[in-house]
């Protein structure tokens, strides 16, 4: 699954009702997909049942 301009527009229109300029909506998929890729990369090192406090350690281990 990837984030698209269409999905951001639909979510914003149907749920959030936050005014976002068209130019910004077109930029958001790049940023959100980068965030999604980073989260997926960490999935194997930090599972759903882990204590949230451990997430910071996971981030530091990936950066080093």
C-alpha positions in Angstrom: 0.0 0.0 0.0 1.3 3.4 -0.9 -0.1 6.9 0.0 -1.4 8.8 -3.0 -2.7 12.3 -3.7 -6.1 10.7 -4.2 -6.1 9.0 -0.8 -4.9 12.1 1.0 -7.6 14.2 -0.6 -10.3 11.6 0.2 -9.3 11.3 3.8 -9.0 15.0 4.3 -12.3 15.7 2.7 -14.2 12.9 4.5 -12.7 12.9 7.9 -10.4 15.8 8.8 -11.8 18.8 7.0 -8.4 20.6 7.3 -7.7 23.2 4.7 -4.7 22.0 2.8 -3.4 23.7 -0.4 -3.4 21.6 -3.5 0.3 22.1 -3.8 0.8 20.7 -0.3 -1.5 17.7 -1.0 0.7 16.8 -3.9 3.8 16.9 -1.7 2.5 14.9 1.2 2.6 11.4 -0.6 6.4 11.7 -0.9 6.8 12.4 2.8 4.3 10.0 4.0 5.6 7.2 1.8 9.1 7.8 3.2 7.7 7.6 6.7 5.9 4.4 5.8 9.1 2.9 4.4 11.0 3.7 7.5 8.3 2.2 9.7 8.3 -1.0 7.6 12.1 -1.2 7.8 11.9 -1.2 11.6 9.1 -3.7 11.7 11.4 -6.7 12.2 13.2 -5.1 15.1 10.2 -3.8 17.0 7.0 -5.8 17.0 3.5 -4.7 18.0 3.7 -6.3 21.5 7.0 -4.6 22.5 7.0 -2.0 25.1 6.7 1.5 23.5 9.7 2.6 25.6 11.9 0.2 23.6 11.1 2.1 20.3 13.6 4.8 21.2 16.3 2.2 21.6 15.4 0.7 18.2 15.7 4.1 16.6 19.1 4.7 18.1 20.3 1.3 17.1 19.3 1.9 13.5 20.9 5.3 13.3 24.3 4.1 14.7 
